[in-house]
Amino acid sequence: MFFILLFSIQILAQTIQIKPSYTIQKPCISPSTFDINSSQTCIIPLSEHRSKWQIPIFKIKEHLSALGITHIQSQAKLIQFKLQTKKEYPNLQKLLKQRYLQYYPTLQIANIEIKPTSTHANSFHYTSSCQLSLPQRALRKHQGSFAVKCGKKRHFFQYRIDGAIGVYKANHQIKKDRIITLKDVTPAVVPFETFYALPIAQTRIGEVIARQHIPKGKVITEMMVTAIPAVFKHHPVRCFYDDGAVHIEFEGRALQNGFIGETILIKKADGKALRGRVVDKNMVEIQ
């Protein structure tokens, strides 16, 4: 007695990997591959001895389901599958594209794939009243999930973005507190995958310093830089004290970086440390 699997599937030739231990009697399935061809209906006789039945039905269902082919009918000796038509979500793709381009202006998107995960996905219909929920932290990655609320219903989706993004890489090791100029970086285009911080834009070059040591070849992000301070650590600064009756000026040396409005420590020529407020570039008011 033979069990028969009937596959009547209208799709292009595809391949599913099967474990090498699987044994099949017909060339339509080999120990290493399972081939689906649009030009044929594949009928595979399997041994009646269940101990030799090496491809369980549920395994075949799982592999075909991954290709978008769902099981539609099952009888004692027949199992049929049907290729699901891939549904497109142009409105959601447009919203995702807008959200990502707002955050990554140099992102070049090649494709956005969206798959529903809700059980009631077939009832989803996008209208202008629908709201897409995607937290900003999700923009760090090229794939993830989001929700769309339409009225009282929430629909859930998974997505993947394929693309590339323009970045700047360090062309040598950049020391901490160094002003980053065009001589320090090389423009590059890299695959868009995971960015835990926004890559620096061209307009920032020359206006920021390295917050840390940046290795050669590293993509420079906003987490690695900060604005150029008004006072640099170890640099000379002009200090003054004014209480309305007495005005004193002298030169000191900053013991730390400082932005306008910040209070920093400075050191006088005699080695005494004083606290002062940064009021301008290289100028500190002693408090």
C-alpha positions as CSV (number, residue, x, y, z in Angstrom):
1,M,0.0,0.0,0.0
2,F,1.3,3.5,-0.8
3,F,0.5,6.9,0.6
4,I,0.3,9.5,-2.1
5,L,1.1,13.2,-1.8
6,L,-0.3,15.4,-4.5
7,F,1.2,18.8,-5.1
8,S,-0.6,20.9,-7.6
9,I,1.1,24.3,-7.3
10,Q,1.3,27.1,-9.8
11,I,4.6,28.8,-8.9
12,L,8.1,29.3,-10.3
13,A,10.8,26.7,-9.6
14,Q,11.9,27.0,-6.0
15,T,14.0,24.9,-3.6
16,I,13.5,24.0,0.0
17,Q,16.3,22.5,2.1
18,I,15.5,19.1,3.6
19,K,17.7,17.3,6.2
20,P,20.1,14.9,4.5
21,S,18.7,12.0,6.6
22,Y,15.4,12.2,4.7
23,T,14.9,9.3,2.2
24,I,12.5,9.5,-0.8
25,Q,11.9,7.1,-3.6
26,K,11.1,9.5,-6.5
27,P,13.4,12.0,-8.2
28,C,10.9,14.8,-7.6
29,I,12.3,14.9,-4.0
30,S,16.0,14.1,-3.3
31,P,17.6,13.7,0.1
32,S,18.8,17.3,0.0
33,T,16.2,19.3,-1.9
34,F,12.5,19.5,-2.5
35,D,11.8,21.0,-5.9
36,I,8.5,22.6,-7.0
37,N,8.1,23.1,-10.7
38,S,5.2,25.0,-12.3
39,S,5.3,22.7,-15.3
40,Q,4.3,19.5,-13.5
41,T,2.1,18.0,-10.9
42,C,4.3,16.0,-8.6
43,I,3.0,12.7,-7.3
44,I,5.3,11.0,-4.8
45,P,4.6,7.4,-3.6
46,L,5.9,6.8,0.0
47,S,6.5,3.5,1.7
48,E,3.7,2.0,3.7
49,H,6.2,1.3,6.5
50,R,5.9,4.3,8.8
51,S,9.4,3.6,10.3
52,K,10.8,4.6,6.8
53,W,8.5,7.5,6.3
54,Q,11.1,10.2,6.6
55,I,9.3,13.4,5.6
56,P,6.4,14.1,8.1
57,I,3.5,16.0,6.6
58,F,3.8,18.9,9.1
59,K,7.4,19.4,8.0
60,I,6.4,19.8,4.4
61,K,3.6,22.2,5.5
62,E,6.1,24.3,7.5
63,H,8.5,24.6,4.5
64,L,5.8,25.5,2.0
65,S,4.2,28.0,4.4
66,A,7.5,29.8,4.6
67,L,7.2,30.3,0.8
68,G,3.6,31.6,1.1
69,I,2.0,28.3,0.2
70,T,-0.8,27.2,2.6
71,H,-2.5,23.9,3.1
72,I,-6.1,24.1,1.8
73,Q,-7.4,20.5,1.9
74,S,-6.4,17.2,3.5
75,Q,-7.8,13.7,3.0
76,A,-6.7,10.2,3.9
77,K,-4.3,9.9,0.9
78,L,-4.2,13.4,-0.6
79,I,-2.9,16.7,0.7
80,Q,-3.2,19.9,-1.4
81,F,-1.5,23.2,-1.2
82,K,-2.3,26.6,-2.7
83,L,0.0,29.5,-3.3
84,Q,-1.2,32.6,-1.5
85,T,-1.2,35.8,-3.4
86,K,1.2,38.3,-1.8
87,K,-0.7,41.3,-0.5
88,E,0.9,44.7,-0.9
89,Y,0.5,47.6,1.6
90,P,1.5,50.7,-0.4
91,N,0.1,53.1,2.1
92,L,2.0,51.5,5.0
93,Q,5.1,51.4,2.9
94,K,4.8,55.1,2.2
95,L,4.4,55.9,5.9
96,L,7.4,53.7,6.9
97,K,9.5,55.3,4.2
98,Q,8.5,58.8,5.3
99,R,9.3,58.0,9.0
100,Y,12.7,56.5,8.1
101,L,13.7,59.3,5.7
102,Q,12.9,61.9,8.3
103,Y,15.4,60.2,10.7
104,Y,17.9,59.2,8.1
105,P,18.0,61.8,5.3
106,T,20.8,60.0,3.4
107,L,19.0,56.6,3.4
108,Q,18.4,55.1,0.0
109,I,15.5,52.6,0.2
110,A,15.4,49.8,-2.4
111,N,12.5,47.8,-1.0
112,I,10.1,47.7,2.0
113,E,8.5,44.3,2.7
114,I,5.5,44.2,5.0
115,K,3.8,41.0,6.4
116,P,0.7,40.9,8.6
117,T,0.9,39.0,11.9
118,S,-2.7,39.6,13.1
119,T,-5.2,36.7,12.8
120,H,-7.7,39.1,11.2
121,A,-5.2,40.5,8.6
122,N,-7.6,39.8,5.7
123,S,-10.1,42.4,7.2
124,F,-7.5,45.1,7.2
125,H,-8.3,48.1,5.1
126,Y,-6.2,51.3,5.3
127,T,-8.0,54.6,5.6
128,S,-6.8,58.1,6.4
129,S,-8.1,57.7,9.9
130,C,-5.7,54.8,10.6
131,Q,-2.7,55.5,12.8
132,L,0.7,53.8,12.5
133,S,2.5,53.2,15.8
134,L,6.3,52.9,15.5
135,P,8.5,54.2,18.4
136,Q,11.6,56.1,17.5
137,R,13.9,53.5,19.0
138,A,12.6,51.1,16.4
139,L,14.2,53.3,13.7
140,R,17.6,52.1,14.8
141,K,17.0,48.8,12.9
142,H,16.1,47.9,9.4
143,Q,13.5,45.4,10.5
144,G,10.9,45.1,13.3
145,S,7.2,45.3,13.9
146,F,4.6,48.0,14.2
147,A,0.9,48.4,14.9
148,V,-1.8,50.2,12.9
149,K,-4.9,51.3,14.8
150,C,-8.1,51.7,12.6
151,G,-11.0,52.7,14.7
152,K,-11.2,50.2,17.7
153,K,-9.1,47.5,15.9
154,R,-5.4,47.2,16.1
155,H,-3.5,45.4,13.3
156,F,0.0,44.1,13.7
157,F,2.7,43.8,11.0
158,Q,6.3,42.8,10.6
159,Y,8.6,44.8,8.2
160,R,12.0,44.7,6.6
161,I,13.7,47.6,4.8
162,D,16.4,46.9,2.2
163,G,18.6,49.8,1.4
164,A,21.9,51.7,1.8
165,I,22.9,54.8,3.7
166,G,25.5,57.5,3.2
167,V,27.9,57.8,6.2
168,Y,31.3,59.2,7.1
169,K,34.0,56.9,8.3
170,A,37.2,57.9,10.2
171,N,40.1,57.7,7.8
172,H,42.6,57.5,10.8
173,Q,42.3,57.1,14.6
174,I,40.7,60.3,15.9
175,K,41.7,61.4,19.4
176,K,39.2,62.6,22.0
177,D,38.5,66.3,21.9
178,R,39.9,66.7,18.3
179,I,37.8,68.9,16.0
180,I,36.6,66.6,13.2
181,T,37.2,68.1,9.8
182,L,36.9,66.9,6.2
183,K,40.5,65.7,6.4
184,D,39.6,63.2,9.1
185,V,36.7,61.5,7.3
186,T,35.9,59.5,4.2
187,P,32.4,59.4,2.7
188,A,31.0,55.9,2.2
189,V,27.7,54.1,1.4
190,V,27.0,51.0,3.6
191,P,24.1,48.6,3.9
192,F,21.3,49.9,6.1
193,E,21.1,47.4,9.0
194,T,21.4,48.5,12.7
195,F,22.4,52.0,13.8
196,Y,22.3,52.7,17.6
197,A,22.8,56.4,16.8
198,L,22.3,58.7,13.9
199,P,25.4,59.0,11.5
200,I,26.7,62.5,11.4
201,A,25.7,64.7,8.5
202,Q,28.1,66.7,6.3
203,T,26.9,69.9,7.9
204,R,28.2,68.7,11.3
205,I,31.8,68.2,10.1
206,G,34.0,71.1,11.3
207,E,31.5,71.9,14.0
208,V,32.0,69.0,16.4
209,I,34.7,67.4,18.4
210,A,35.3,63.7,19.2
211,R,33.7,62.7,22.5
212,Q,35.8,59.6,22.5
213,H,38.7,58.0,20.6
214,I,37.3,56.9,17.2
215,P,39.1,54.0,15.5
216,K,40.1,54.1,11.9
217,G,37.3,52.9,9.6
218,K,34.5,53.4,12.2
219,V,31.3,55.0,11.1
220,I,31.0,58.2,13.0
221,T,27.7,58.8,14.8
222,E,26.2,61.5,16.9
223,M,27.0,59.5,20.1
224,M,30.7,59.8,19.3
225,V,30.8,63.6,18.9
226,T,29.7,66.8,20.7
227,A,29.6,70.5,19.8
228,I,32.8,72.5,19.9
229,P,33.1,74.0,23.4
230,A,33.9,77.7,24.0
231,V,36.7,76.7,26.2
232,F,39.0,73.7,25.7
233,K,40.7,71.7,28.5
234,H,44.4,72.7,29.1
235,H,44.0,75.8,26.8
236,P,44.7,79.3,28.1
237,V,41.7,81.4,29.0
238,R,41.2,85.0,29.9
239,C,39.7,85.4,33.4
240,F,38.2,88.4,35.1
241,Y,36.5,89.2,38.4
242,D,34.1,92.2,38.7
243,D,31.9,93.0,41.7
244,G,31.1,96.6,40.5
245,A,33.7,98.2,42.7
246,V,36.7,96.0,41.8
247,H,37.7,94.7,38.3
248,I,40.6,92.2,38.0
249,E,41.8,90.4,34.9
250,F,44.4,87.7,34.6
251,E,45.3,84.7,32.4
252,G,44.6,81.2,33.5
253,R,44.3,77.6,32.1
254,A,41.1,75.6,31.8
255,L,41.0,72.3,33.7
256,Q,38.1,71.1,31.7
257,N,36.0,71.8,28.5
258,G,33.2,74.3,28.9
259,F,30.3,75.6,26.9
260,I,28.9,79.1,27.3
261,G,26.9,79.3,30.6
262,E,28.7,76.3,32.2
263,T,30.8,76.5,35.3
264,I,34.3,75.1,35.0
265,L,37.6,74.9,37.0
266,I,40.5,77.0,35.9
267,K,44.1,77.3,37.3
268,K,45.9,80.5,37.9
269,A,49.6,80.9,37.1
270,D,50.4,80.3,40.9
271,G,48.7,76.9,40.7
272,K,45.6,78.0,42.6
273,A,42.3,76.5,41.3
274,L,39.3,78.7,40.9
275,R,35.7,78.2,39.7
276,G,34.3,80.4,36.9
277,R,31.5,80.7,34.4
278,V,32.2,80.5,30.7
279,V,30.8,83.7,29.2
280,D,32.5,83.7,25.7
281,K,35.1,81.9,23.7
282,N,38.2,81.5,25.9
283,M,36.7,83.9,28.5
284,V,35.7,83.0,32.1
285,E,34.1,85.1,34.8
286,I,35.5,84.1,38.2
287,Q,32.7,83.5,40.8
